[in-house]
Amino acid sequence: MNHTFANFIVGPSNRLAYQAALAVANDPAAAYNPLLIRAGDSLGKSHLLHAIGHHLSGSKPAWQTTYLTPDSLSRKLHNALQNGRIETLRSQYLKTDILLVDDIQDIAGKSYTQQTLLHTLDVLLNTGKQIVMASTATPQDITSLDLRLQSRLSCGVIVEIQPPELETRLAILRQKAAAYHISLPDSVASRIASNAQMNIRELENSLTRLAAYASLHDSSIDDGLISDMLRQTHTTNQHQVSAIQQTVASYFDVKVSEIKAKHRAHAVLIPRQIAMYLCQELIDVPLPEIGRLFGGRSTATVQHAYRRISDLLNSDVGLAGTVRVLRKTLASTNVEITNISFPQAQAHRVCG
């Protein structure tokens, strides 16, 4: 499915971002320049970037539109440096009419990429070109970001997309079902939308799992089928989260009960946040369910844990090494873990 304005489901949670993106597509560099769309993962910010590009390819085919991510820019810069074509690459970016930069938070720690992007933004803005960026974080919250680049990202308009409310989730779900030719009764759609609360990927994953489950059991999609699937999913979620909790607890020489407990002692706070981070990275479990399995914590707490560990990975070499070890351990067992032990010396490397 092409990401266009026509198939972007608009609701209270994303209306302002949609309207700003559409205004830019209809009249570039007139009002919102630069425009930064801030949203959590899988809430539609990339959809809006691609919608702008798709719209302009039809309305202004002679214009040059460039879509970038910090990772793709870094790779292109690396290849250009190796081949002695760095000035050619830079001049290509300076000729663009619309620059779309996705996942701008990934520019953290990439100093040469930041310098190149900073120079490109300055030239394009000074020549009246349109810049649109998308990020999971505000410029002030992106670690290791050049202050000049932070200033450029903050000088325009920042619009946010919040997690979709129930009616928007239902509309998105029905659109996805129609695209996949899945017959979805209203009662089943309501149960999926009520269970998947955080983002669009969660909705889509629930829908595809339900379709696969129906096919596997040679059954039509109805309330009984989704009840069976949700029971099975609930059991699987508990097992996967428990496996990660056990692995992290063993590494840090703490008890799983301490990771789930309410106290915030540093010796258990970092392991708990790492465990919540790994749950979000490695397994497909809704954030409210992760919070419930970590002692009834809120979704905001689970999100905060992810952001904090993500930030620390860019600045704390020891913690980054710890997460790599844990990832490798979990990957080698496919998160099917019952009893793992680590040397005591390793357990205190991060906790101090």
N, C-alpha and C positions, 0 to 999 in steps of 0.2 A: 504494500500500500504506500503510495507516495504521500509524503508529509506536506499537506497543503492547508491553506486557511479553511477550505471548504470542509475538510474532514477533521478539523480540530474542534473537539467538543468544548463549548464555552459554558462556564458556570461562575458563580461568585468567587471561587477560589483563584480563577485565572483570567477573569475578564479584563482587568487593567493591563496585564501583560499582552493579551491578545490584541487589544485596541492599540497599544503602543506599537506593537510589531506590524500591524496592518497599516498604521499611519506611516511608518517608515517605508514599507513596501510601496505605498501609493505615492509618497512624496519624499524621496530620500534627502537627507541632510537639511530638511526644512525645520524640524522642531526638536526631535529627540536624537541628539548626536553629541557624544556617543550614547548608545542605549545599552544598559546592562540588565539582563534578565537573570534574577537570582531565584533558584529553586532547588529543592532536594532532588535526589536521583529519581529518574523516571516519572517526572511530573509534567513534561511537555516543553521544556525549554529548548531542547534540540529540535523538536518538531517545529517550533516557531522559527528558529533560524533557517531550517530547510524550507519552510513555507515562504519566507521572505525571498530566498534565492529562487524558488520555483516561480513565484509571482513575477519577479523581475525578468526572468528568462523569457516570459511571455510578453510583458509590457515594454521592456527595454532590451531587446535581444542584442543590441550592439554594445551594451554595457558589459564590463568585465566584473564578474562576481567571484570572490575568492573565499573559500571555506577552509578554515584551519583549526587544528587543536594544537596546544603546546607540544604534545608528543610528536605529531606529524611535522611541525615546524622544526623541532630539534633534529629529527631524522634527516629532513631535507637540508638543513644547515650542515650537518655532519657530512653528508654525501657531497655537498657543494664544496666544502673545505677540502675534502680529499681529492676532488677532481678539478680544483682551481677555478670553480665557477660561482664563487660566493657573490661577486658583484652582479652577475647575471641574475641570480636568484633574487637578490635584494631589489634590483630594478623591476623585476616582474611584479613584486608586491606593491611597489610604488606606483604602478600603472593601473592598479585596480580601482574600480569605481565604488564597489561595496565590499567591505571586509567583514566577514562573519567569523568570529573566534569562539569556538565551543570549549567547554571544560577549562576555563581560564584558571581555575584553582590549581591545575596540574603544572602551572608554570613555576610553582614554588621550587626553589633550589636550582633552577636552570638559569644561571646568570647570563650566559651568552645569548640564550633565547630571549630573555627579558630585555637585554640591550637592543637586540634586533627588532623586537616587537615595539619597544618604546620609540625607536627611530621611525619605524613605519607608521605608528599612530600619529606622531607629531607631523610628519609630512602630509599624510592623508587628511588630517583634521585641518591643517593650514591651507589645504587646497580645496576644501569644501566637500570632501568625500565622506560617505556614510560608514560609521563603525557600529556594529552590533556584537555584543559579547554575551555569553551565558556562563554561569558559574554556580556551584553549590554553596559558595561562601561570598560574603561581602569583601571588597578589597581590603578592608582593615583586618579581616580575619584570615587572610591568606598569608601563611608564614613565609619568611625569607623573601618578601616581595620588595623590590626596589621602591623607595619612597616616591620617586618621580613617576614610576608606573602606577603606583597606588593612587597618586593624585590624578593621573589621566583617566583611570578607570572610574574615579569618583566624581569627576567634574560634570558628567552628563546626568542622565535620568536613570534611576535604578527602580525597576519594577519587580515585584515578587509574585511567585506562584505558590500557593499553599496546597496542602493535601486536599484532594477533591472531596466535597461533601457527598452525601448519599445519592442525591438526584443526579449529580454529575457522574458519579461512579456507575450508576445504572445506565445512563446514556452511553458512556464509553463501552460498557460491557455489551450492550445490545449492538453497538456498531461493530465491535470485534467479532461477536457471534455471527453477524450477517456476513462479514468479510470471510470468515472461515466456513460459511454454510452450515452452521450449527443451530439446530432448533432448540431454543432456550425458553422454557416456560417462565412466566413472570415470577412465580413463587421461587423457582430455582435462582433466577437472576437476583432476586432480593436477598437470598441467603448468601450468595457469593459476594455481592456488593457489601453486605453487612460484615462479612468476615474479613475481606480484604480492604483495609481502610487507608493505607498509607500512600500507595502510588499506583500508576497504571501498569507497571510490570507485574505487580502482585495480582492485579485483576486478570491480566492476560495469562499468567502462569496458572492461576486457578481454573480458568476456562479450558486451557489446553489439557490440564491434568484431568478435568472432568470428562472431556471428550475422549481422552485415551482410556480412562477407567470404564466408560460406557462401551467402547469398542472391545476392550479386553473381556468384559463380562457379557458381551453381546446383548446389551440392554439399552433401552431408551433412557434419555435423560429426564429424571423426575425427582420428586422429593425423597423417595426412598433411596435412590442411587446416591444422591449427594450426601445423605445422612451416613451411608456406609463409607463413602470416600472421606468425609470429614473425620469420622472415627478413626479410620486407618491413618489419615494424615496426622491427627493429633498424637497417636501412638508413635509414629515415625518422628515427629518433631521432638517429642520428649526424649526419645532415644538419641537423636543427633545432638541436641543441646547438652544432654547429660554426658555424652562422649567427650565433647569439647570441654565442659566443666571439669571432668575427671582428669583430662590430659593437662590442662592448665594448672589445676590444683596440685597434681603430682610434680610438675616442673618446679613450682614455687614452694613446694613442701608446706602447703596449707590444706585445710579440709574443704571439701565441696560445700559443706554446711556453712563455712565461714564466707565463701564466695556468695552464697545466697543470702547471708544475714544482712541486717540493716546497718551494722557499724561501718565506719569509714576510715579505719586505721590504714595507714599507708601500706603496710605489709600485705594487706588484702585488697586495697582499693585498685592498685594497678593490675594485679591478676584478674580481678573482676572485670575491669574495663577491657583488658585484652581478650578475655573470654567472650564478652559481648561483641567486641569488634570482629573476632573470628567467626562468630555465629552469623553475622551479617555478610561477611566476605565469602564464607564457604558453603553455607546451606540456605535453602529457600524457605525461611520461616518468617512469618509476619512479625513485625516489630512488637506489637502488643503481646504476642505469644512469647517472644524472647523475654520481655519484661516480666511476664507472669512466671516463667520458669526460673527467673533470677530473683525470686523472693517477692514477687508482686510489684516490681518497679514500673515506673511510668514509661511510656513511649519516648518522652522527652529525655529521660535519663539514658535510655538505650542509644538514642541519637547522639547525646552528648558524649557518651563513651566512645562511639565510633569517631566523632570529630577529634576528640582529644588524642586518641591513639594515632589517628591519621596524621595529625600535626606533629606528634612526637617522633614518628617514623622518619620525618624529614630532618630532625635535629639531634636525635639520640641514637648513636651508633649501637650502643649496647642493647637498647630495646628493639631496634630493627633486627639485630641478630637473633634475639630471643623469639621474635615473631616468626622469623624464617625457620628456626628449628621446630617450632610448634606447627607451622604450616606443613613442613616436610613430614613430621610425625603423623599428623592427621591424614595427609594425602596417602601415605604409605599403607594406612589401614582403612582408607575410604570412610573415615569417621566411624568405624565399627570397633570401638575400643572398650575393653573391659578392665584391663589392669596394666598400667604403664608406670614405670618408675624411672626417675632421673637421678643422677648423682647430686648429693646435697650441695656440693659447691656451686652447681649450676643454679640451684633453686634460689639463691640469694643474690645472684648477679645484678638483677634489676632492682630488687627491693632494698638493697643496701644493708 
